[in-house]
Structure formats: C-alpha cells, structure tokens
Amino acid sequence: MKLRVRLHKKLRFKTNFQILSGLSLAIFCAFLAGFLSIYYFAASFEVGAFIGILFLLITLWINESLPLGIVSLLPIILFPAFGILDVKSATSNYANPIIFLFLGGFMLAIGVEKIGLHKIIAKKFLSYFPATPKGVLTALGVASVALGSVLSNSTVALLLIPIAFSITQDEALKSRFLLAVAFGASISGITTPIGTPPNLIFLGFLETIHFESIGFATWIFMMLPLTLCMLYVMIKILSWNLGSEELKIDAFEEIKITFEHKKLMFLIGVLLLLLLLNSPIKPIYSGLGFNENILLLSFGLLMFVPKIGCLRWEDSKAVPFEVMFLFGAGFCIAMAIAKMQLGDAFKPVFEYFGSLPLLVFLLCVCLLVLCLTMFISSTALIAILLSAIFASTKDFLDLQMQSLVMLIATICVGFSFMFPISTPPNAIVFSKGGVKVWDMFRFGILLSLAGIVLIIIFGMLYWRWFL
C-alpha cells in the first residue's frame, strides 16, 4: 500500500513537473519572440505582442502542457488584453458558421459509432475482397474512404483501429493494416468539407476574405478523383512484398444489420442527396439555395429526436468541443493577421518564388507545407498559413490562382504521412496501435511524395476550373 502511494506521488510530481516545464518553455518562447520582433525587427508593440502570443499558442499546442481546448480559448483573453482585437471581434470567430457545419457532422458521427454502423460497412467491404493481405488492405482503404464521406478522419481512424487489430496476430501484417487505416483516413479526409478540420478552416477563411466558397457537392466532385488515385497508390505501396496466403476473418460473423442501421443509412442518404441538389452548377443550375451549415446541423440535431435518431443528450459529451475552439482560435489568428497586415512580411519570400515557373512555385509551397507539418499540427498550421499566403500573393496572383494555392496548401497538409504528429489519424494509430515510427516513415514518405505530384496535377488541370 505504501509503495502504491509513493508511486502515485512520484507520478503526480512527474506530471506536474512536465506541465510546469512546458508552460515555462512556452512563456519563454513568447517573450523571446516578442522581444526580438520589437527590438531587432522594429515591430510595433502590437505586432510584437501578437507574435509572442502566436509562439505561446504554438508551443502549448505542440507540448500539450495544457488541454487543447484551454489553449485555443486564450486568444479571447490575450488579444483584447494587448489591443490586437477587441472582445467582440475575437469572440465572433468562435461562432463562425463553419463550426456549426462541423458540429452537425460530428453528431452524425456519434450516431454511426453508437449503433455500430461502421462495423456493418467494414464487414460489407471485407466481403467484397479476397481474404489475402492485399485484399484486406484494399478493403480497409475503401472502408476508410466510404466512412470518410460522412465522418471526420480522426473518427474514421478510431472506428477502424479495432477492426484492423482483430484480423491477424502477425505483427508485420498488423502494422500494415493499421497504417492502411491511418493513411486511408487521412486520404478520406479530403473527400468532403467536413472530413478534416483544415478543410473547414479553408472554407471559413474564404468567407472571411469574401471569396466565393465551394459547395459541398462541388467539393466532392473536385476531390473524389484525387481520393481514388491516392487510395490506389497507398494500396500499391503498403502491399509491396506481401504474400498471398489466406487469412481467416471471423471478427464480424455475429454482426447483423438492424432497423437502426437502415434508418441511419437512409437519413445519411437523404442528407447527401440534399447537399448534392443544393450545390450550384454554374451557369446551368443555381442550386436549392439552402445554407449548407444549417442543413448539416439540422440533420445532426435529428439524431436526438425520438423514433428518428439514436442519440440522447448524454451522448453529446462525445462532441470534441476542444476542436471547435481550435477552429475559433485559427479564425481569430487569421483576423489578427489581416488587421495588422502581417502577411506583407512574407511578401518578399513569396514574390521570389512567384517569379519562378508556376509549377515550381506550387512545388515549393507543397514542400514547405510538408516540412512544417513535421513540427506543427495540421490544424494550427493551416490556420496560420492561409493568412500568410493570401496577404503575400495578392500583388502577383489573381483571385483564382490565390484560391488555388490556398486550396493546394490545405490538401497538402492532410497528405503528410511520415510522422505521428503530422496528421490526427497518424497520431491515433501510433498511440493506440503501437506502429513503429520507422514503418510509418518509410511507407509515408513515398505516399507523401506521390501525393504532392498528384495534387499539383489535379490543381492545374482540374481544380482551377471550379474556382
């Protein structure tokens, strides 16, 4: 008993020490960045304070000394305190309409998880492919893309990890199956606007700068071909040098389709149909005119209606409010950068690259994003990067090309497959599945490079005509 108490005290001391050291590092980085900005780069106090706060947020997001949601709410306090934004402007970013799009999507995701619809989908896809290692990889990848059309990529990873675990006891095969889940979830994240937080931040930023947004169905038409190409490349890479022995898959034998499963599938089908009909096809069809944020939130709330949905109010505790606060922090940072015109600081760099051929410029942007995702979470990175790209390129790129460059950067953020910190699915599989960093890196770097090539090809030959 005494030994247990001593271990508990030691663990608590270690945790407290980690929190204090992480906070101290973040505060030191903030003061150092602010000091250098003011005294060595002749920035105003307002700009210096903003840069210091930005370093504080990034450091705390990386070392996780404080919960994600707490750090993401700090701009509401710090920005008004240092005169960067007033309270009304700062708090308005946490009620951005895009956040309610995410909220509705996650309510649907909770419903899918609660009744086990994801297991039905996984069972169905596994039955379509041979019970070989490559067949299972293909089934897991296709299931990730199918689930990713209505769920976030993090949710897809969480739902499919137990399935990948249950198929085999061979550690090498299990590692590749888990990587198929992580990589497939990240790939599926680009398919719809709600698939991954950077997509929503990009759409919210377009509204903030008064650019024309991209409709739900239009986004799918743009991204689905790239999703399928990346899925094919991922299967080819992960199935390299695998055998063709038969695997015994009996994890889903007792799973049956119920009325609850059919009802939820029907609701999701109706929602996707409405979103498809609501998206304009200019100049032929102007759409139904519904607000897609409200439409998705309405279907999310339907999950709580008796006899229609399958959720109770207690289930709402599973909504990741900390991610919603992170969206607000990202929009808050973007507003501050626009107000202080900080994008001009990046102008010489982007102007230099802008003088290069367009394909080389886009390649440099993709490689920059890929390198930065090794150190900064994808959501925090895109929240900062979009403002810098927009402000720095408006003098030498037209509106269409600005939108294209920001879109390419957004999609590229989700295609960093090399390290656990790069994307949420990578982090989830690494922490819960025990995948080795070397395995993730050696397969991930090949998939990332292939993704960059495909992103540039699709951007130049296909996406630009939708913008």
LINHUBEL-V89951 format. One line per field, one symbol per residue. phi: phi as a letter, one per 30 degrees, with the letter a starting at -180 (. if undefined). A space follows every 10 residues. Layout:
phi = ???
//
This chain:
phi = .ddddddddd dddddddddd dddddddddd ddddddddcc chdddddddd dddddddddd dddhdceedd ddddedcddd dcidbddddd ddddbeeddd dddddddddd deddcidddd ddddddddcd dcedddeddd dddddddddb cddddedddc eddddddbcd dddedddddd dddddddddd dbdcdaeeed dddddeddci dddcdedded edceededdd ddddddddcd icdbddcccb dcdcdbdcdd dddddddddd dddddddddd cdcdbcidid dddddddddd dddcdeiccb ccdddddddd ddddddeedd dddddddddc hddddceedd ddddddeedd dddddddddd ddddcbdedd dddddddddd ddcddbbddd dddddddddd ddedcccdbe ddbededddd dccidddddd dddddddddd ddddeddddd cbdedcc
//
